[in-house]
Amino acid sequence: MSAELASLLRAEGGLLAACVVDPDEAAPPPASLVVEAIHEGYLQHYAQGHVLRSDDQDLALLAGDRLYALGLARLAEIGDLEAVARLADLISLCAQAHAEGKPERATAAWEAARRGAD
C-alpha cells in the first residue's frame, strides 16, 4: 500500500480516514499515487479495496468517487490533460465491462494501464 495515499486520506479526516487499512494488511501499490488512487477507487466500486475497508457499501461507493477525483485532480494540477483523458476512459471502460458482466475486460484494462505507467 502506498504510505503516501494512506497518509493523505488520514490527514483529510472524516469517514474515509477511519477506514484506512494498516499498511501490513494492504496489497503492494501500483506504479504511482495517481494510478493507485484511481485503482483503489475502482476497487471500492467493484471489490474490496486495499487501502480503505468498510462494510458500508454506500461509503465504499463514495470513497471510490473521491479516489477517482483525487487521482484525476492530481493529474490536472500538473497539466497532464492527456493522462486525465486516458484514465477517465479507463474508468468508463471498466464501468462498461462490469455493467456487461465481463469483469475480466476490466482486469485486462487495469493491467494494460499499469504497464503503461511503468
C-alpha positions in Angstrom: 0.0 0.0 0.0 1.2 3.5 -0.7 2.1 5.1 2.6 1.6 8.4 0.8 -2.0 7.6 -0.2 -2.8 6.3 3.3 -1.3 9.4 4.9 -3.2 11.7 2.6 -6.5 10.0 3.4 -5.9 10.0 7.1 -4.9 13.7 7.0 -8.2 14.6 5.3 -10.1 13.2 8.3 -13.7 12.2 8.1 -15.3 8.8 7.4 -12.6 7.7 5.0 -9.8 8.3 7.5 -11.4 5.8 9.8 -11.3 3.1 7.1 -7.6 3.3 6.1 -6.1 -0.1 6.4 -2.9 -0.9 8.4 0.0 -1.0 5.9 0.8 -4.5 6.8 -2.7 -5.7 5.7 -2.6 -4.0 2.3 -1.5 -5.2 -1.1 1.6 -3.8 -2.9 0.9 -0.5 -4.6 0.6 0.2 -8.4 3.2 2.3 -10.1 2.2 5.8 -8.9 0.0 7.6 -6.5 -2.3 8.7 -9.3 -2.8 5.2 -10.6 -3.1 3.8 -7.1 -5.8 6.3 -6.1 -7.8 5.6 -9.2 -7.3 1.9 -8.9 -8.4 2.0 -5.3 -11.5 4.0 -6.4 -12.2 1.2 -8.9 -11.8 -1.4 -6.1 -14.2 0.5 -3.8 -16.9 0.3 -6.5 -16.4 -3.3 -7.6 -14.5 -5.3 -5.0 -12.7 -5.0 -1.6 -10.2 -2.1 -1.5 -6.6 -2.4 -0.5 -6.2 1.0 1.3 -9.7 1.5 2.6 -12.0 -1.1 4.0 -15.6 -0.7 5.2 -18.7 -2.9 5.3 -20.8 0.1 4.4 -21.5 -0.2 0.6 -22.7 3.4 0.3 -19.5 4.6 1.9 -17.4 2.4 -0.4 -19.1 4.0 -3.4 -18.5 7.5 -2.1 -14.9 6.6 -1.3 -14.5 5.3 -4.8 -15.8 8.5 -6.3 -13.5 10.5 -4.0 -10.4 8.4 -5.0 -11.3 8.8 -8.7 -11.4 12.5 -8.2 -8.2 12.6 -6.2 -6.2 10.9 -8.9 -7.7 12.9 -11.8 -7.2 16.2 -9.9 -3.5 15.4 -9.3 -3.0 14.9 -13.0 -4.9 18.1 -13.8 -2.8 20.0 -11.3 0.4 19.1 -13.2 -1.3 19.9 -16.5 -1.3 16.3 -17.9 -4.7 16.5 -19.5 -3.9 13.7 -21.9 -3.4 11.4 -18.9 -6.6 12.7 -17.4 -8.4 11.7 -20.5 -6.8 8.2 -20.6 -7.7 7.5 -17.0 -11.2 8.8 -17.4 -11.5 6.5 -20.4 -10.2 3.6 -18.3 -12.8 4.3 -15.6 -15.5 4.3 -18.2 -14.3 1.1 -19.9 -14.2 -0.7 -16.5 -17.7 0.5 -15.6 -19.0 -0.7 -19.0 -17.2 -4.1 -18.6 -18.9 -4.6 -15.2 -22.3 -3.5 -16.5 -22.0 -6.1 -19.3 -21.0 -8.8 -16.8 -17.4 -9.0 -18.2 -15.1 -8.1 -15.3 -12.2 -9.8 -17.0 -12.2 -7.0 -19.5 -11.8 -4.5 -16.6 -8.9 -6.6 -15.2 -7.1 -6.6 -18.5 -7.6 -2.9 -18.9 -6.0 -2.2 -15.5 -3.1 -4.5 -16.3 -2.5 -2.6 -19.5 -2.8 0.8 -17.7 -0.2 -0.4 -15.1 2.2 -1.5 -17.8 1.8 1.9 -19.5 2.5 3.7 -16.2 5.8 1.8 -15.6 
